[in-house]
Amino acid sequence: MTKNIFTMIFIIASLSSNYAEEIGRVDTAFKLLGANHSIVIEAFDDPKIKGVSCHLSRAKTGGIKGTLGLAEDLSDASIACRQVGPISFTEKLVQGERVFTKKTSLVFKSMQVVRFYDSKRNTLIYLVYSDRVIEGSPKNSISTVPIMPWK
């Protein structure tokens, strides 16, 4: 029974990491046992919009619990998205559509990136936030990508 629960948790955790590529990390606090606390920088491409890439920085908890994947990461995250080539849409866009998810605790908490389109300004807006409210106010960050001709 316990083995099945751990197997299921492992499968869910590995599926939730999506398709981000770790670019780098810096240590923020030394831990005698296990990994240090750090800030991780990851990159991902918008799955429905060719020519747009995003970079995330997020807190990563270290120590023994963090090393084993049992710790809850802080809700601090920042995002920067840019046009990196000609922009083309592979599918119809949905307002507030989730384009990236990263588990930040074993079960209850994850970091979400959702996309909006501002048609009046012809701009894509990306919002990163934690799906667990921290002291009544979720921490968040946005980045905008004006859709421009690519030369």
Residue pairs with C-beta under 8 A, 6 or more apart in sequence:
9 106
9 107
12 103
13 69
13 103
13 106
16 101
16 102
16 103
16 110
17 102
17 103
18 44
18 100
18 101
18 102
19 44
19 45
19 47
19 100
20 42
20 43
20 44
20 56
20 100
20 102
21 42
21 43
21 44
22 40
22 41
22 42
23 41
23 42
23 43
23 55
24 40
24 41
25 38
25 39
25 40
25 41
25 60
26 38
26 39
27 36
27 37
27 38
28 36
28 37
28 38
28 39
28 59
29 36
29 37
29 62
30 36
31 37
31 62
31 63
31 66
33 63
33 64
34 62
34 63
34 64
34 65
34 66
34 67
34 68
35 60
35 62
35 63
35 66
35 67
36 62
37 59
37 60
37 61
37 62
37 63
37 66
38 59
38 60
38 62
39 57
39 58
39 59
39 60
40 57
40 58
40 59
40 60
41 55
41 56
41 57
42 55
42 56
42 58
42 102
43 53
43 54
43 55
43 56
44 53
44 54
44 56
44 99
44 100
44 113
45 52
45 53
45 54
46 52
46 53
46 54
46 81
46 99
46 115
46 124
47 90
47 99
48 89
48 90
48 91
48 93
48 97
48 99
49 87
49 88
49 89
49 90
49 93
49 115
49 124
50 85
50 86
50 87
50 88
50 89
50 90
51 83
51 84
51 85
51 86
51 87
51 88
51 150
52 81
52 82
52 83
52 84
52 87
52 124
52 145
53 81
53 82
53 84
54 79
54 80
54 81
54 82
54 99
54 100
54 113
54 126
54 143
55 79
55 80
55 81
56 77
56 78
56 79
56 100
56 102
56 111
56 113
56 128
57 77
57 78
58 73
58 76
58 77
58 78
58 102
58 104
58 111
59 73
59 74
59 75
59 76
59 77
60 66
60 73
61 71
61 72
61 73
61 74
62 71
63 71
65 71
66 73
69 106
70 106
71 105
72 104
72 105
72 106
72 109
73 104
73 105
73 109
73 111
75 104
75 109
75 111
75 129
75 130
75 132
75 134
75 138
75 139
76 139
77 111
77 128
77 129
77 130
77 139
77 141
78 128
78 141
79 113
79 126
79 127
79 128
79 141
79 142
79 143
80 143
81 124
81 126
81 143
81 144
81 145
82 145
83 145
83 146
83 147
83 148
83 150
85 150
86 150
87 147
87 148
87 150
93 115
93 117
95 116
95 117
96 114
96 115
96 116
97 114
97 115
98 112
98 113
98 114
99 113
99 114
99 115
99 126
100 112
100 113
101 110
101 111
101 112
101 113
102 110
102 111
103 109
103 110
104 110
104 111
104 130
105 132
108 132
109 130
109 131
109 132
110 130
110 131
111 128
111 129
111 130
111 131
112 128
112 129
112 130
112 131
113 126
113 127
113 128
114 126
114 127
114 129
115 124
115 125
115 126
115 127
116 124
116 125
116 126
116 127
117 123
117 124
117 125
118 124
118 125
118 144
121 146
122 146
122 147
123 144
123 145
123 146
123 147
124 144
124 145
124 147
125 142
125 143
125 144
125 145
126 142
126 143
126 144
126 145
127 140
127 141
127 142
128 140
128 141
128 142
129 138
129 139
129 140
129 141
130 138
130 139
131 138
132 138
